[in-house]
Amino acid sequence: MKITFLRKTSTSSMGSCPALYMADNGHHVVQGWRLDADSSTWPTDLAPGETVVQVPADVVEGVFSADHPALRIAADDTYLVRGRCLDEATHAQLRDLADNETAVELTDTLRS
């Protein structure tokens, strides 16, 4: 899957993360902060191959509605974004990926 960078958070002081990408299959890829599986915000109903990232609201606002099934409002004006884990080739295309970050593919195409 080939991804194209769309935008990053307005509060990023360097690099391009957290960020939003468009994939050539029409899905979005959201790059954000990795959550620990023992975090109190970790969903208990993840399917195999799914994970969650946390991003500032401005990464997804205007693209996805707040009631999108893959989003959950978290603390400090952020969202938890749930999606499919990326394959290695797609993961390698992410820009300025920090050690505490990963990305998810949103396969549900509901948008605002």
Contacts in CASP RR format, 6 or more apart in sequence:
PFRMAT RR
TARGET T0000
AUTHOR 0000-0000-0000
METHOD contacts of the structure
MODEL  1
MKITFLRKTSTSSMGSCPALYMADNGHHVVQGWRLDADSSTWPTDLAPGE
TVVQVPADVVEGVFSADHPALRIAADDTYLVRGRCLDEATHAQLRDLADN
ETAVELTDTLRS
1 23 0 8 1.000
1 24 0 8 1.000
1 25 0 8 1.000
1 86 0 8 1.000
1 87 0 8 1.000
1 89 0 8 1.000
1 90 0 8 1.000
1 105 0 8 1.000
2 23 0 8 1.000
2 24 0 8 1.000
2 93 0 8 1.000
3 21 0 8 1.000
3 22 0 8 1.000
3 23 0 8 1.000
3 24 0 8 1.000
3 29 0 8 1.000
3 90 0 8 1.000
3 93 0 8 1.000
3 94 0 8 1.000
4 21 0 8 1.000
4 22 0 8 1.000
4 23 0 8 1.000
4 24 0 8 1.000
5 16 0 8 1.000
5 19 0 8 1.000
5 21 0 8 1.000
5 95 0 8 1.000
6 19 0 8 1.000
6 20 0 8 1.000
6 21 0 8 1.000
6 22 0 8 1.000
7 19 0 8 1.000
7 20 0 8 1.000
7 59 0 8 1.000
8 15 0 8 1.000
8 16 0 8 1.000
8 17 0 8 1.000
8 18 0 8 1.000
8 19 0 8 1.000
8 20 0 8 1.000
8 59 0 8 1.000
9 17 0 8 1.000
9 18 0 8 1.000
9 19 0 8 1.000
9 55 0 8 1.000
9 56 0 8 1.000
9 58 0 8 1.000
9 59 0 8 1.000
10 56 0 8 1.000
10 58 0 8 1.000
11 56 0 8 1.000
11 58 0 8 1.000
12 18 0 8 1.000
14 96 0 8 1.000
15 95 0 8 1.000
15 96 0 8 1.000
16 95 0 8 1.000
16 96 0 8 1.000
17 31 0 8 1.000
17 32 0 8 1.000
17 94 0 8 1.000
17 95 0 8 1.000
17 96 0 8 1.000
17 97 0 8 1.000
17 98 0 8 1.000
17 101 0 8 1.000
18 30 0 8 1.000
18 31 0 8 1.000
18 32 0 8 1.000
18 33 0 8 1.000
18 53 0 8 1.000
18 55 0 8 1.000
18 56 0 8 1.000
18 59 0 8 1.000
18 101 0 8 1.000
19 30 0 8 1.000
19 31 0 8 1.000
19 32 0 8 1.000
19 59 0 8 1.000
19 94 0 8 1.000
19 95 0 8 1.000
20 28 0 8 1.000
20 29 0 8 1.000
20 30 0 8 1.000
20 31 0 8 1.000
20 59 0 8 1.000
20 60 0 8 1.000
20 63 0 8 1.000
21 28 0 8 1.000
21 29 0 8 1.000
21 30 0 8 1.000
21 31 0 8 1.000
21 93 0 8 1.000
21 94 0 8 1.000
21 103 0 8 1.000
22 28 0 8 1.000
22 29 0 8 1.000
23 29 0 8 1.000
23 90 0 8 1.000
23 105 0 8 1.000
26 109 0 8 1.000
27 105 0 8 1.000
27 106 0 8 1.000
27 107 0 8 1.000
27 109 0 8 1.000
28 63 0 8 1.000
28 64 0 8 1.000
28 105 0 8 1.000
28 106 0 8 1.000
29 86 0 8 1.000
29 90 0 8 1.000
29 94 0 8 1.000
29 103 0 8 1.000
29 104 0 8 1.000
29 105 0 8 1.000
29 106 0 8 1.000
30 53 0 8 1.000
30 55 0 8 1.000
30 59 0 8 1.000
30 60 0 8 1.000
30 81 0 8 1.000
30 103 0 8 1.000
30 104 0 8 1.000
30 106 0 8 1.000
31 53 0 8 1.000
31 55 0 8 1.000
31 94 0 8 1.000
31 95 0 8 1.000
31 97 0 8 1.000
31 101 0 8 1.000
31 102 0 8 1.000
31 103 0 8 1.000
32 53 0 8 1.000
32 54 0 8 1.000
32 55 0 8 1.000
32 59 0 8 1.000
32 81 0 8 1.000
32 101 0 8 1.000
32 102 0 8 1.000
32 103 0 8 1.000
33 53 0 8 1.000
33 54 0 8 1.000
33 55 0 8 1.000
33 100 0 8 1.000
33 101 0 8 1.000
34 51 0 8 1.000
34 53 0 8 1.000
34 100 0 8 1.000
34 101 0 8 1.000
34 102 0 8 1.000
35 41 0 8 1.000
35 42 0 8 1.000
35 51 0 8 1.000
35 52 0 8 1.000
35 53 0 8 1.000
35 54 0 8 1.000
35 80 0 8 1.000
36 42 0 8 1.000
41 52 0 8 1.000
41 54 0 8 1.000
41 74 0 8 1.000
41 80 0 8 1.000
42 52 0 8 1.000
43 52 0 8 1.000
43 72 0 8 1.000
43 80 0 8 1.000
43 82 0 8 1.000
46 52 0 8 1.000
46 82 0 8 1.000
49 84 0 8 1.000
49 85 0 8 1.000
50 82 0 8 1.000
50 83 0 8 1.000
50 84 0 8 1.000
50 85 0 8 1.000
50 104 0 8 1.000
51 82 0 8 1.000
51 83 0 8 1.000
51 85 0 8 1.000
51 102 0 8 1.000
51 104 0 8 1.000
52 80 0 8 1.000
52 81 0 8 1.000
52 82 0 8 1.000
52 83 0 8 1.000
52 104 0 8 1.000
53 80 0 8 1.000
53 81 0 8 1.000
53 101 0 8 1.000
53 102 0 8 1.000
53 103 0 8 1.000
53 104 0 8 1.000
54 74 0 8 1.000
54 78 0 8 1.000
54 79 0 8 1.000
54 80 0 8 1.000
54 81 0 8 1.000
55 78 0 8 1.000
55 79 0 8 1.000
55 81 0 8 1.000
56 77 0 8 1.000
56 78 0 8 1.000
56 79 0 8 1.000
57 77 0 8 1.000
57 78 0 8 1.000
57 79 0 8 1.000
59 79 0 8 1.000
60 68 0 8 1.000
60 71 0 8 1.000
60 79 0 8 1.000
60 81 0 8 1.000
62 112 0 8 1.000
63 111 0 8 1.000
63 112 0 8 1.000
64 70 0 8 1.000
64 71 0 8 1.000
64 106 0 8 1.000
64 110 0 8 1.000
64 111 0 8 1.000
64 112 0 8 1.000
65 110 0 8 1.000
65 111 0 8 1.000
65 112 0 8 1.000
66 73 0 8 1.000
68 108 0 8 1.000
68 110 0 8 1.000
68 111 0 8 1.000
68 112 0 8 1.000
69 108 0 8 1.000
69 110 0 8 1.000
70 81 0 8 1.000
70 82 0 8 1.000
70 83 0 8 1.000
70 106 0 8 1.000
70 108 0 8 1.000
71 79 0 8 1.000
71 80 0 8 1.000
71 81 0 8 1.000
71 82 0 8 1.000
72 79 0 8 1.000
72 80 0 8 1.000
72 82 0 8 1.000
73 79 0 8 1.000
73 80 0 8 1.000
74 80 0 8 1.000
81 104 0 8 1.000
81 106 0 8 1.000
82 104 0 8 1.000
83 104 0 8 1.000
83 105 0 8 1.000
83 106 0 8 1.000
83 107 0 8 1.000
84 104 0 8 1.000
84 105 0 8 1.000
84 107 0 8 1.000
85 102 0 8 1.000
85 104 0 8 1.000
85 105 0 8 1.000
86 102 0 8 1.000
86 103 0 8 1.000
86 104 0 8 1.000
86 105 0 8 1.000
90 105 0 8 1.000
91 97 0 8 1.000
91 102 0 8 1.000
91 103 0 8 1.000
94 101 0 8 1.000
94 103 0 8 1.000
97 103 0 8 1.000
END
